[in-house]
Each structure stands twice: as C-alpha cells, then as structure tokens.
Amino acid sequence: MSENFLKSENQLAQMKLILNEQFAGRSLFMVQCVQGVFNES
C-alpha cells in the first residue's frame, strides 16, 4: 500500500513539473510575441 502511494505521489509530482514547464514555456513565448510587436511599431 505504501509503495503504491509513493508511486502515485511521484507521478503527481512529475505531472505538476511538466505542467509548470509547459506554463513557463507558454508565458515566455507570449512575452517574446509581445516584445516582437512592440519592436515592430
């Protein structure tokens, strides 16, 4: 039981890490797009 619990906790942590990385990447992409628009005008 405890092993399964640790395994699911680990999977949850990995999912959070992946989501955070995706969110950070999207935020960075948005910032770059906005900067590009400002630089053009």
Buried (B, 14 or more C-beta within 10 A) or exposed (E): EEEEEEEEEEEEEEEEEEEEEEEEEEEEEEEEEEEEEEEEE
